[in-house]
């Protein structure tokens, strides 16, 4: 049970990243559909629970230490190339969105030009990747529990101080731009996006657990936890949609309504989540092409960050609305292959008899 909880906690940390923390993706994928978004968030609990179990189960069964070997084993040589390319494309795209998000923090929280946050984040990510400061990333990753506490605080505050009925809030929420045209496709797209972003690490995490049942149970618990957090975060934003609907970072805006001090604390948490996500994305992107800590790797990462730096000026809110739905649709190919592989897997009892 202890190992299952450990896997569940790690899975939540992998999936709940900077986009979730800002509230922007929750707003576009769930809250913009009003009360039907609540239904969608509830459905995500089931989907995340099932897919979390699928990922960790496959990882454990194949005893993997790399997502590449799993992808090629379950999808074949040619389809494997396509899936691998999609994952690489998503790594870079999410990295760009993360750097852009750091600019929105500085603009919204401190009234500073966006380029200040963008430059700072780009430099910090480059230093972290080139300097092998793994311990720094681990420390930043430990912020996740504080993020969860922060979201719960936002939830309690929002429901306790909302100024309109949920019927009125439903109408206001539907005025917000949505990631997709329908609430149900939005749920599927979001789950696909999140699972695809976390697939690499989750498969490897499952491979570290030799007992398949423990890995599966941990993935399922983690997925359920992610879904519950989505419901809570969605309701927090919905209850105050009249106040935070126009912000690039709705959750940060909400935190400032509670208290300026809490707003600063939440902005630090958010910056840490963005840093951790950005380092993970660009490091994984670089290692896909070159061996870490080599000159080619260093130059490649530096050039990649320079391109990402330029692309990040399109704006955090705009990049989320463009990139995330696209990545969600591309990720559906991976999700379909994972489910087929899961269905085709023989029961563990049959393997143990051999």
C-alpha positions as CSV (number, residue, x, y, z in Angstrom):
1,X,0.0,0.0,0.0
2,X,2.9,2.3,0.8
3,X,4.4,1.9,-2.6
4,X,1.0,2.4,-4.3
5,X,0.5,5.7,-2.5
6,X,4.1,6.8,-3.4
7,X,3.3,6.1,-7.1
8,X,-0.1,7.9,-6.8
9,X,1.6,11.0,-5.3
10,X,4.3,11.0,-8.1
11,X,1.6,10.6,-10.8
12,X,-0.3,13.6,-9.4
13,X,2.9,15.6,-9.4
14,X,3.6,14.7,-13.0
15,X,0.2,15.5,-14.4
16,X,-0.6,18.6,-12.2
17,X,1.8,21.1,-13.8
18,X,2.1,24.8,-14.3
19,X,-0.9,25.0,-16.7
20,X,-3.2,23.6,-14.0
21,X,-1.7,25.9,-11.4
22,X,-2.4,29.0,-13.4
23,X,-6.1,28.0,-13.9
24,X,-6.0,29.0,-17.6
25,X,-6.3,25.5,-18.9
26,X,-9.0,24.7,-16.4
27,X,-10.9,27.8,-17.5
28,X,-10.7,27.0,-21.2
29,X,-11.4,23.2,-20.9
30,X,-14.0,23.1,-18.1
31,X,-15.2,26.4,-16.6
32,X,-16.1,28.0,-20.0
33,X,-18.8,25.3,-20.3
34,X,-20.4,26.4,-17.0
35,X,-22.2,23.6,-15.1
36,X,-21.6,21.1,-17.9
37,X,-18.0,21.7,-17.3
38,X,-18.6,20.4,-13.8
39,X,-20.0,17.2,-15.3
40,X,-16.9,17.0,-17.5
41,X,-14.6,17.5,-14.6
42,X,-16.4,14.6,-12.8
43,X,-16.0,12.4,-15.8
44,X,-12.3,13.2,-15.9
45,X,-11.9,11.4,-12.5
46,X,-12.9,8.1,-14.1
47,X,-10.8,8.7,-17.2
48,X,-7.6,9.7,-15.3
49,X,-8.1,6.8,-12.9
50,X,-8.3,4.3,-15.8
51,X,-5.5,5.7,-17.9
52,X,-3.2,6.1,-14.8
53,X,-3.7,2.4,-14.2
54,X,-3.0,1.6,-17.9
55,X,0.2,3.5,-18.0
56,X,1.7,2.1,-14.8
57,X,0.5,-1.4,-15.5
58,X,2.2,-1.4,-19.0
59,X,5.3,0.2,-17.6
60,X,5.6,-2.5,-14.9
61,X,4.8,-5.4,-17.2
62,X,7.5,-4.3,-19.7
63,X,9.9,-3.3,-17.0
64,X,10.8,-0.2,-19.0
65,X,13.3,2.5,-18.3
66,X,12.5,4.6,-21.4
67,X,9.2,5.6,-23.1
68,X,10.8,4.8,-26.5
69,X,11.1,1.1,-26.0
70,X,7.4,0.9,-24.8
71,X,6.1,2.9,-27.8
72,X,7.9,0.8,-30.3
73,X,6.9,-2.5,-28.6
74,X,3.2,-1.7,-28.5
75,X,2.8,0.2,-31.8
76,X,5.5,-1.3,-34.1
77,X,8.3,0.4,-36.0
78,X,6.5,2.8,-38.3
79,X,3.6,3.8,-36.1
80,X,6.2,4.1,-33.3
81,X,8.1,6.7,-35.3
82,X,4.9,8.8,-35.5
83,X,4.1,8.5,-31.8
84,X,7.7,9.3,-30.9
85,X,7.6,12.4,-33.1
86,X,4.3,13.5,-31.5
87,X,5.8,13.2,-28.0
88,X,8.9,15.2,-29.1
89,X,6.7,17.9,-30.7
90,X,4.6,18.2,-27.5
91,X,7.7,18.5,-25.3
92,X,8.9,21.5,-27.2
93,X,5.4,23.1,-27.5
94,X,4.7,22.8,-23.8
95,X,8.1,24.2,-23.0
96,X,7.3,27.3,-25.0
97,X,4.0,27.7,-23.2
98,X,5.7,27.4,-19.8
99,X,8.3,30.2,-20.6
100,X,5.5,32.4,-21.8
101,X,3.6,31.8,-18.6
102,X,6.5,33.2,-16.5
103,X,6.0,36.5,-18.4
104,X,2.3,36.5,-17.4
105,X,3.2,36.1,-13.7
106,X,5.4,39.2,-13.7
107,X,2.9,41.2,-15.7
108,X,-0.1,40.3,-13.7
109,X,1.4,40.0,-10.2
110,X,4.0,42.7,-10.2
111,X,3.0,45.0,-13.1
112,X,6.3,44.4,-14.9
113,X,6.9,43.9,-18.6
114,X,6.3,40.3,-19.7
115,X,9.8,40.1,-21.2
116,X,11.3,40.3,-17.7
117,X,9.7,37.1,-16.6
118,X,10.4,35.4,-19.9
119,X,14.1,36.3,-19.9
120,X,14.5,35.3,-16.3
121,X,12.8,31.9,-16.9
122,X,14.8,31.2,-20.0
123,X,18.1,31.9,-18.3
124,X,17.2,29.9,-15.2
125,X,16.1,26.9,-17.3
126,X,19.3,27.0,-19.4
127,X,21.5,27.2,-16.2
128,X,19.6,24.3,-14.6
129,X,20.0,22.1,-17.6
130,X,23.6,22.8,-18.3
131,X,24.7,22.9,-14.7
132,X,23.3,19.5,-13.7
133,X,21.5,21.0,-10.7
134,X,19.2,18.0,-10.3
135,X,18.8,18.8,-6.6
136,X,17.3,22.2,-7.4
137,X,14.7,20.6,-9.6
138,X,13.8,18.1,-6.9
139,X,13.4,21.0,-4.4
140,X,11.1,22.9,-6.8
141,X,9.1,19.7,-7.5
142,X,8.4,19.5,-3.7
143,X,6.2,22.6,-4.2
144,X,3.4,20.4,-5.6
145,X,1.9,19.7,-2.1
146,X,1.8,23.4,-1.5
147,X,0.0,23.9,-4.8
148,X,-2.6,21.4,-3.8
149,X,-3.1,23.2,-0.5
150,X,-3.3,26.5,-2.3
151,X,-6.0,25.2,-4.7
152,X,-8.1,23.9,-1.7
153,X,-7.8,27.3,-0.1
154,X,-9.0,29.0,-3.3
155,X,-11.9,26.5,-3.5
156,X,-13.1,27.2,0.1
157,X,-12.8,31.0,-0.3
158,X,-14.6,31.1,-3.7
159,X,-17.6,29.1,-2.5
160,X,-17.8,31.0,0.7
161,X,-17.7,34.5,-1.0
162,X,-19.4,34.0,-4.4
163,X,-21.7,36.8,-5.3
164,X,-24.0,35.1,-7.8
165,X,-26.0,31.9,-8.0
166,X,-24.6,29.0,-10.0
167,X,-27.3,29.6,-12.6
168,X,-26.0,33.2,-13.1
169,X,-22.4,32.0,-12.9
170,X,-23.2,29.4,-15.6
171,X,-24.2,32.2,-18.0
172,X,-21.1,34.3,-17.2
173,X,-18.8,31.3,-17.6
174,X,-20.1,30.5,-21.1
175,X,-19.0,33.9,-22.3
176,X,-15.4,32.7,-21.9
177,X,-13.4,31.2,-24.9
178,X,-13.3,27.4,-24.9
179,X,-10.6,25.0,-25.9
180,X,-13.0,23.0,-28.1
181,X,-16.6,23.4,-29.3
182,X,-18.3,20.9,-27.0
183,X,-17.9,20.1,-23.3
184,X,-17.5,16.4,-23.8
185,X,-14.8,16.7,-26.6
186,X,-13.1,19.2,-24.2
187,X,-12.9,16.6,-21.5
188,X,-11.5,14.0,-23.9
189,X,-9.0,16.5,-25.3
190,X,-7.8,17.6,-21.9
191,X,-7.3,14.1,-20.5
192,X,-5.5,13.1,-23.7
193,X,-3.2,16.2,-23.4
194,X,-2.4,15.6,-19.8
195,X,-1.8,11.9,-20.2
196,X,0.4,12.4,-23.2
197,X,2.5,15.0,-21.4
198,X,3.0,12.7,-18.5
199,X,3.3,9.4,-20.4
200,X,7.1,9.3,-20.6
201,X,7.7,9.7,-16.9
202,X,4.7,7.6,-15.8
203,X,5.8,4.6,-17.9
204,X,9.2,4.7,-16.5
205,X,7.8,5.1,-13.0
206,X,5.7,2.0,-13.5
207,X,8.8,0.2,-14.7
208,X,10.5,0.9,-11.4
209,X,7.8,-1.2,-9.6
210,X,8.2,-4.9,-10.1
211,X,4.8,-5.8,-8.7
212,X,2.3,-5.1,-11.3
213,X,-0.7,-4.9,-9.0
214,X,1.0,-2.3,-6.8
215,X,1.9,-0.2,-9.9
216,X,-1.6,-0.5,-11.3
217,X,-3.3,0.5,-8.0
218,X,-0.9,3.4,-7.6
219,X,-1.7,4.7,-11.1
220,X,-5.4,4.4,-10.5
221,X,-5.3,6.2,-7.2
222,X,-3.1,9.0,-8.7
223,X,-5.5,9.4,-11.6
224,X,-8.5,9.7,-9.3
225,X,-6.6,12.3,-7.2
226,X,-5.9,14.3,-10.4
227,X,-9.6,14.2,-11.3
228,X,-10.7,15.4,-7.9
229,X,-8.3,18.3,-8.0
230,X,-9.7,19.3,-11.4
231,X,-13.2,19.4,-10.0
232,X,-12.1,21.5,-7.0
233,X,-10.1,23.9,-9.1
234,X,-12.9,24.3,-11.7
235,X,-15.5,25.1,-9.0
236,X,-13.1,27.6,-7.4
237,X,-12.8,29.5,-10.7
238,X,-16.5,29.1,-11.6
239,X,-17.6,30.6,-8.3
240,X,-15.6,33.7,-9.0
241,X,-15.7,33.8,-12.8
242,X,-17.1,37.3,-12.7
243,X,-13.9,38.4,-11.0
244,X,-11.1,36.4,-12.6
245,X,-12.5,35.5,-16.1
246,X,-10.3,38.0,-18.0
247,X,-7.0,37.2,-16.3
248,X,-4.2,35.3,-18.0
249,X,-3.8,33.4,-14.7
250,X,-7.3,33.2,-13.1
251,X,-6.0,31.3,-10.0
252,X,-3.3,33.9,-9.3
253,X,-6.0,36.7,-9.6
254,X,-8.2,34.8,-7.2
255,X,-5.3,34.4,-4.7
256,X,-4.8,38.1,-4.8
257,X,-8.4,38.7,-3.9
258,X,-7.9,36.6,-0.8
259,X,-4.8,38.5,0.3
260,X,-1.9,40.4,-1.4
261,X,0.4,38.3,0.7
262,X,-1.3,35.0,-0.4
263,X,-1.1,36.3,-4.0
264,X,2.7,36.7,-3.7
265,X,3.0,33.2,-2.1
266,X,0.9,31.7,-4.9
267,X,2.9,33.5,-7.6
268,X,6.1,31.9,-6.1
269,X,4.5,28.5,-6.1
270,X,3.3,29.0,-9.7
271,X,6.8,30.2,-10.9
272,X,8.3,27.1,-9.3
273,X,5.8,24.8,-11.0
274,X,6.6,26.5,-14.4
275,X,10.3,26.2,-13.8
276,X,10.1,22.6,-12.9
277,X,7.9,21.8,-16.0
278,X,10.1,23.8,-18.3
279,X,13.3,22.1,-17.2
280,X,11.7,18.7,-17.6
281,X,10.3,19.5,-21.1
282,X,13.5,21.0,-22.5
283,X,15.8,18.5,-20.9
284,X,13.7,15.6,-22.2
285,X,13.6,17.3,-25.6
286,X,17.4,17.6,-25.7
287,X,18.1,14.0,-24.6
288,X,15.9,12.7,-27.4
289,X,18.6,13.9,-29.9
290,X,21.9,14.1,-28.0
291,X,23.6,12.7,-25.0
292,X,23.3,15.0,-21.9
293,X,26.2,17.1,-20.9
294,X,28.0,16.9,-24.2
295,X,28.8,20.0,-26.3
296,X,26.3,19.0,-29.0
297,X,23.6,18.7,-26.3
298,X,24.5,22.0,-24.7
299,X,24.4,23.9,-28.0
300,X,21.2,22.2,-29.1
301,X,19.4,23.1,-25.8
302,X,20.7,26.6,-26.0
303,X,19.4,27.0,-29.6
304,X,16.1,25.4,-28.7
305,X,15.6,27.8,-25.8
306,X,16.4,30.7,-28.0
307,X,13.7,29.7,-30.5
308,X,11.3,29.1,-27.6
309,X,12.1,32.5,-26.2
310,X,11.0,34.2,-29.4
311,X,7.8,32.0,-29.7
312,X,6.8,32.7,-26.1
313,X,6.0,36.4,-26.9
314,X,2.8,35.2,-28.6
315,X,1.2,35.3,-25.1
316,X,0.4,32.6,-22.6
317,X,-3.4,32.7,-23.0
318,X,-3.1,32.6,-26.8
319,X,-0.5,29.8,-26.8
320,X,-2.7,27.6,-24.4
321,X,-5.7,28.1,-26.7
322,X,-3.7,27.1,-29.8
323,X,-1.2,24.5,-28.7
324,X,-3.1,22.6,-26.0
325,X,-6.2,21.5,-28.1
326,X,-3.8,20.5,-30.9
327,X,-1.6,18.4,-28.6
328,X,-4.8,16.9,-27.1
329,X,-5.9,15.7,-30.5
330,X,-2.5,14.3,-31.4
331,X,-2.3,12.6,-28.1
332,X,-5.5,10.7,-28.8
333,X,-3.4,8.4,-31.1
334,X,-1.2,7.5,-28.2
335,X,-4.1,7.0,-25.9
336,X,-5.8,4.6,-28.4
337,X,-2.6,2.5,-28.8
338,X,-2.2,2.3,-25.0
339,X,-5.8,1.1,-24.5
340,X,-5.4,-1.5,-27.3
341,X,-2.2,-2.7,-25.7
342,X,-3.9,-2.9,-22.3
343,X,-6.8,-4.9,-23.7
344,X,-4.4,-7.3,-25.5
345,X,-2.3,-7.9,-22.4
346,X,-2.7,-11.4,-21.0
347,X,-3.9,-11.7,-17.4
348,X,-1.1,-11.8,-14.8
349,X,-2.2,-15.3,-13.7
350,X,-1.6,-16.7,-17.1
351,X,2.0,-15.4,-17.1
352,X,2.7,-16.6,-13.6
353,X,1.7,-20.2,-14.6
354,X,4.4,-20.3,-17.3
